[in-house]
Amino acid sequence: MSAEALLERELEHFEREHPRSRELAEEAKGPLLSGVPMPWMIRWPGGFPVFAAEAHGARFTDVDGHEYVDFCLGDTAAMTGHSPDPTVRALREQAAKGITLMLPSEDALWVGRELTRRFGLARWQFALTATDANRFAIRLARELTGRPKILVFNWCYHGSVDETVATLRNGAVVAREGNVGPPVPLDETTRVVEWNDPEGLERELAHGDVACVLAEPALTNIGIVLAEPGFHDVLRASTRDTGTLLIIDETHTICAGPGGYTAAYGLEPDLLTIGKPIAGGIPAAAYGFSAEVAERLEALLPADERADVGGIGGTVAANVLSLAVTRATLAEVLTEEAFERMIALGERFERGVAEAIERHGLPWHVTRLGCRVEYLFRPERPRTGSEAAAGGNALLDRLIHLYALNRGILLTPFHNMALMSPATTEEDVDRHTAVFNDAAGELA
Ligand SMILES: Cc1ncc(COP(=O)(O)O)c(C=O)c1O
């Protein structure tokens, strides 16, 4: 059957099977802008989002009584699995003893030490979202270097940080299509180069006006685009040579292991940012500094009543609740043993998809980074964000998401991406493999 005809069939099935979600989506047009709590939620593939009822471990149910295996896991924020016991216990206990005080608690020290043990950076600060951690890291990098611009890789995503929602069009830096309300033209704030382009990187850094490079260690937001051998060496050497700070954003690449890609591949960033899953989905994020950068910052930043008048942290960041929950989540949920299991499940997922692609002779491929797996509807692995973007297939993306959803499987929106949690089982993975195999068979 053609992809168009299949999509038609799947849309009908989705509408028929989700009457309550549909009803709620209609009602939501009253109180909510565009009928959704966040703008991008209009992009779910069925035309309206499934309304969630409950979630536990790697599964959730919707208001129409369907159960799903969740491979989206809140796009990594619930990579711990939903509501893991240690996280919920810490949440309950701490919530009864205070939520936010503008005072530190001992948990902040524990979490700081643990992040140092995992990622190697010497000192830490806390925020509530990875977006904010990136914003604050950029501000501090500008303060330290006295330089105005930042450099990002084409088709990156680092949250709604104004400077980063930029792309290259005919060599010029412009706002990404669909970006909302950029404060200034993006070529005033941002340099953009292709991932895996060492010459482009060196050329742009040579201008001497870049405060920091903000990079995921592998692109994960235009599908997974891994670093080619040697690219990280060039990235580190060229940032050092030009006095540019290197910020590694581990928010998604924590999938590579308990210390993210940085620990798994021995990176040496000046700053590191992370958010999403570190508190099991309760808002919490952190940004860390190498010993050298921390020393330079402590020497530079005012230590009197002028300290942080701009309120880099914000009043509710580093609250005692999110730190207690981060502590429990890191200590008892996102453990080394959990990652071993999750990565083995990622390998099983990858194998299942690769075999189905091969069996049906489709010109597609599958890529994995730790416990994150993704398939793209093109034969070769992309080397750059542009190649990955050009290889996108909106029709097939929509179809595969809906096909999976109609069979009780939630994939990460905007990608064909799946994440394993400590609660995910081999049966969950095999269920996806069977559904993917059926879809591939119908499309072949
Ligand atoms: C690499 C990366 N950094 C930062 C963010 C922003 O995270 P949040 O939306 O939780 O602030 C995202 C979100 O997808 C991300 O993928």
PDBQT file of the ligand as one rigid body, heavy atoms in Angstrom, charges set to zero:
ROOT
HETATM    1  C1  LIG A 501      20.501  19.011  23.896  1.00  0.00    +0.000 C 
HETATM    2  C2  LIG A 501      19.405  19.774  24.551  1.00  0.00    +0.000 A 
HETATM    3  N1  LIG A 501      19.710  20.788  25.377  1.00  0.00    +0.000 NA
HETATM    4  C3  LIG A 501      18.764  21.491  25.997  1.00  0.00    +0.000 A 
HETATM    5  C4  LIG A 501      17.437  21.219  25.811  1.00  0.00    +0.000 A 
HETATM    6  C5  LIG A 501      16.387  22.028  26.522  1.00  0.00    +0.000 C 
HETATM    7  O1  LIG A 501      15.789  21.278  27.503  1.00  0.00    +0.000 OA
HETATM    8  P1  LIG A 501      14.502  21.879  28.250  1.00  0.00    +0.000 P 
HETATM    9  O2  LIG A 501      13.457  22.001  27.189  1.00  0.00    +0.000 OA
HETATM   10  O3  LIG A 501      14.163  20.842  29.275  1.00  0.00    +0.000 OA
HETATM   11  O4  LIG A 501      14.904  23.170  28.821  1.00  0.00    +0.000 OA
HETATM   12  C6  LIG A 501      17.060  20.190  24.960  1.00  0.00    +0.000 A 
HETATM   13  C7  LIG A 501      15.626  19.876  24.721  1.00  0.00    +0.000 C 
HETATM   14  O5  LIG A 501      15.260  19.048  23.932  1.00  0.00    +0.000 OA
HETATM   15  C8  LIG A 501      18.066  19.443  24.322  1.00  0.00    +0.000 A 
HETATM   16  O6  LIG A 501      17.774  18.449  23.477  1.00  0.00    +0.000 OA
ENDROOT
TORSDOF 0
